Amino acid sequence: MSSLVFPYSFHKGRSLPMIPIGMKGKNNRWWKVNAYLDSGAFYSIFDASIAELLELKFTEGKRMTAIVGDGDLLPFYLHNISLQLGKDQFVMNVGFSSKLKVGFNILGLDLFDRYQVIFNNQKKLITMKTY
């Protein structure tokens, strides 16, 4: 079982469990994108601008809807995307939305199926171990 350790990142004056993740675009170019690890999110959802970087027409994916914290509905579109954490490369369903208004991208429970995630709020560290 290999481990990755990430320090929390500062975002809008707060220290948050955000990590860099590689995302592979249609042109086989890898992009480094930051995302918030959210154990309460069923799906990983990224802003539509990331789909543009990856040269995806995000609305061509499978249309889904999520209920967000305030009860509103968030439409998003799922795509199979090649991702990379450290040296680990894998394919995962990732949603893209033009209505994501939280100010950051979200990595949800689907990533937790692949990794055991340990949040150390005291030390502001995230440890991720592959199963």
FIMARPA-526719 format. One record per residue (C-alpha): residue number from 1; residue in three letters; z, x, y. Coordinates in nm, 2 decimals. Layout:
REM residues N
+------+------+--------+--------+--------+
: resi : resn :     zz :     xx :     yy :
+------+------+--------+--------+--------+
:  NUM :  Ala :      Z :      X :      Y :
...
+------+------+--------+--------+--------+
This chain:
REM residues 131
+------+------+--------+--------+--------+
: resi : resn :     zz :     xx :     yy :
+------+------+--------+--------+--------+
:    1 :  Met :   0.00 :   0.00 :   0.00 :
:    2 :  Ser :  -0.11 :   0.17 :   0.32 :
:    3 :  Ser :   0.06 :   0.11 :   0.66 :
:    4 :  Leu :  -0.05 :   0.08 :   1.01 :
:    5 :  Val :   0.19 :   0.10 :   1.31 :
:    6 :  Phe :   0.10 :  -0.03 :   1.65 :
:    7 :  Pro :   0.31 :  -0.03 :   1.97 :
:    8 :  Tyr :   0.32 :  -0.36 :   2.16 :
:    9 :  Ser :   0.08 :  -0.37 :   2.46 :
:   10 :  Phe :   0.15 :  -0.47 :   2.82 :
:   11 :  His :  -0.03 :  -0.78 :   2.92 :
:   12 :  Lys :   0.04 :  -0.95 :   3.26 :
:   13 :  Gly :   0.37 :  -0.76 :   3.30 :
:   14 :  Arg :   0.50 :  -0.84 :   2.95 :
:   15 :  Ser :   0.52 :  -0.64 :   2.63 :
:   16 :  Leu :   0.34 :  -0.84 :   2.36 :
:   17 :  Pro :   0.24 :  -0.79 :   1.99 :
:   18 :  Met :  -0.12 :  -0.72 :   2.07 :
:   19 :  Ile :  -0.33 :  -0.48 :   1.86 :
:   20 :  Pro :  -0.68 :  -0.33 :   1.88 :
:   21 :  Ile :  -0.92 :  -0.45 :   1.62 :
:   22 :  Gly :  -1.28 :  -0.34 :   1.55 :
:   23 :  Met :  -1.54 :  -0.61 :   1.54 :
:   24 :  Lys :  -1.90 :  -0.55 :   1.41 :
:   25 :  Gly :  -2.18 :  -0.71 :   1.61 :
:   26 :  Lys :  -2.52 :  -0.82 :   1.49 :
:   27 :  Asn :  -2.67 :  -0.49 :   1.60 :
:   28 :  Asn :  -2.42 :  -0.30 :   1.37 :
:   29 :  Arg :  -2.24 :  -0.17 :   1.67 :
:   30 :  Trp :  -1.86 :  -0.18 :   1.65 :
:   31 :  Trp :  -1.65 :  -0.31 :   1.94 :
:   32 :  Lys :  -1.28 :  -0.25 :   2.00 :
:   33 :  Val :  -1.11 :  -0.57 :   2.11 :
:   34 :  Asn :  -0.74 :  -0.64 :   2.17 :
:   35 :  Ala :  -0.58 :  -0.95 :   2.02 :
:   36 :  Tyr :  -0.24 :  -1.11 :   2.00 :
:   37 :  Leu :  -0.08 :  -1.14 :   1.65 :
:   38 :  Asp :   0.03 :  -1.50 :   1.63 :
:   39 :  Ser :   0.20 :  -1.61 :   1.31 :
:   40 :  Gly :   0.19 :  -1.97 :   1.43 :
:   41 :  Ala :  -0.19 :  -1.99 :   1.46 :
:   42 :  Phe :  -0.38 :  -2.12 :   1.17 :
:   43 :  Tyr :  -0.70 :  -1.95 :   1.28 :
:   44 :  Ser :  -0.81 :  -1.63 :   1.46 :
:   45 :  Ile :  -0.98 :  -1.74 :   1.78 :
:   46 :  Phe :  -1.15 :  -1.51 :   2.03 :
:   47 :  Asp :  -1.30 :  -1.59 :   2.37 :
:   48 :  Ala :  -1.67 :  -1.67 :   2.37 :
:   49 :  Ser :  -1.73 :  -1.36 :   2.58 :
:   50 :  Ile :  -1.65 :  -1.15 :   2.26 :
:   51 :  Ala :  -1.92 :  -1.34 :   2.07 :
:   52 :  Glu :  -2.17 :  -1.24 :   2.35 :
:   53 :  Leu :  -2.07 :  -0.87 :   2.29 :
:   54 :  Leu :  -2.13 :  -0.92 :   1.92 :
:   55 :  Glu :  -2.47 :  -1.08 :   2.00 :
:   56 :  Leu :  -2.37 :  -1.41 :   1.83 :
:   57 :  Lys :  -2.46 :  -1.75 :   1.94 :
:   58 :  Phe :  -2.11 :  -1.87 :   1.89 :
:   59 :  Thr :  -2.19 :  -2.25 :   1.89 :
:   60 :  Glu :  -2.41 :  -2.19 :   1.57 :
:   61 :  Gly :  -2.09 :  -2.14 :   1.37 :
:   62 :  Lys :  -1.90 :  -2.41 :   1.18 :
:   63 :  Arg :  -1.74 :  -2.64 :   1.45 :
:   64 :  Met :  -1.36 :  -2.68 :   1.42 :
:   65 :  Thr :  -1.08 :  -2.81 :   1.63 :
:   66 :  Ala :  -0.73 :  -2.68 :   1.67 :
:   67 :  Ile :  -0.43 :  -2.85 :   1.84 :
:   68 :  Val :  -0.27 :  -2.61 :   2.09 :
:   69 :  Gly :   0.09 :  -2.59 :   2.21 :
:   70 :  Asp :   0.06 :  -2.86 :   2.47 :
:   71 :  Gly :  -0.11 :  -3.10 :   2.23 :
:   72 :  Asp :  -0.47 :  -3.05 :   2.37 :
:   73 :  Leu :  -0.76 :  -3.00 :   2.14 :
:   74 :  Leu :  -0.94 :  -2.67 :   2.13 :
:   75 :  Pro :  -1.29 :  -2.67 :   2.00 :
:   76 :  Phe :  -1.41 :  -2.34 :   1.83 :
:   77 :  Tyr :  -1.68 :  -2.22 :   1.60 :
:   78 :  Leu :  -1.62 :  -2.01 :   1.29 :
:   79 :  His :  -1.82 :  -1.71 :   1.19 :
:   80 :  Asn :  -1.78 :  -1.45 :   0.92 :
:   81 :  Ile :  -1.72 :  -1.12 :   1.10 :
:   82 :  Ser :  -1.68 :  -0.77 :   0.98 :
:   83 :  Leu :  -1.35 :  -0.64 :   1.11 :
:   84 :  Gln :  -1.17 :  -0.30 :   1.10 :
:   85 :  Leu :  -0.80 :  -0.21 :   1.13 :
:   86 :  Gly :  -0.75 :   0.16 :   1.09 :
:   87 :  Lys :  -0.98 :   0.26 :   0.80 :
:   88 :  Asp :  -0.96 :  -0.08 :   0.64 :
:   89 :  Gln :  -1.29 :  -0.28 :   0.68 :
:   90 :  Phe :  -1.31 :  -0.64 :   0.57 :
:   91 :  Val :  -1.49 :  -0.97 :   0.65 :
:   92 :  Met :  -1.29 :  -1.26 :   0.78 :
:   93 :  Asn :  -1.36 :  -1.60 :   0.94 :
:   94 :  Val :  -1.32 :  -1.57 :   1.32 :
:   95 :  Gly :  -1.34 :  -1.86 :   1.56 :
:   96 :  Phe :  -1.49 :  -1.83 :   1.91 :
:   97 :  Ser :  -1.43 :  -2.07 :   2.20 :
:   98 :  Ser :  -1.53 :  -2.10 :   2.56 :
:   99 :  Lys :  -1.21 :  -2.31 :   2.61 :
:  100 :  Leu :  -0.95 :  -2.05 :   2.51 :
:  101 :  Lys :  -0.73 :  -2.04 :   2.81 :
:  102 :  Val :  -0.43 :  -1.83 :   2.71 :
:  103 :  Gly :  -0.56 :  -1.51 :   2.86 :
:  104 :  Phe :  -0.60 :  -1.32 :   2.53 :
:  105 :  Asn :  -0.76 :  -1.33 :   2.19 :
:  106 :  Ile :  -0.56 :  -1.45 :   1.89 :
:  107 :  Leu :  -0.53 :  -1.32 :   1.54 :
:  108 :  Gly :  -0.38 :  -1.59 :   1.32 :
:  109 :  Leu :  -0.25 :  -1.65 :   0.97 :
:  110 :  Asp :  -0.58 :  -1.56 :   0.81 :
:  111 :  Leu :  -0.51 :  -1.20 :   0.89 :
:  112 :  Phe :  -0.16 :  -1.24 :   0.74 :
:  113 :  Asp :  -0.32 :  -1.32 :   0.41 :
:  114 :  Arg :  -0.44 :  -0.96 :   0.40 :
:  115 :  Tyr :  -0.14 :  -0.78 :   0.56 :
:  116 :  Gln :   0.23 :  -0.80 :   0.55 :
:  117 :  Val :   0.32 :  -0.80 :   0.92 :
:  118 :  Ile :   0.65 :  -0.68 :   1.05 :
:  119 :  Phe :   0.74 :  -0.74 :   1.41 :
:  120 :  Asn :   1.01 :  -0.51 :   1.55 :
:  121 :  Asn :   1.09 :  -0.66 :   1.89 :
:  122 :  Gln :   1.37 :  -0.41 :   1.96 :
:  123 :  Lys :   1.14 :  -0.11 :   1.92 :
:  124 :  Lys :   0.83 :  -0.30 :   2.03 :
:  125 :  Leu :   0.64 :  -0.20 :   1.72 :
:  126 :  Ile :   0.42 :  -0.39 :   1.47 :
:  127 :  Thr :   0.39 :  -0.25 :   1.11 :
:  128 :  Met :   0.11 :  -0.38 :   0.90 :
:  129 :  Lys :   0.09 :  -0.31 :   0.53 :
:  130 :  Thr :  -0.21 :  -0.41 :   0.31 :
:  131 :  Tyr :  -0.12 :  -0.61 :   0.00 :
+------+------+--------+--------+--------+
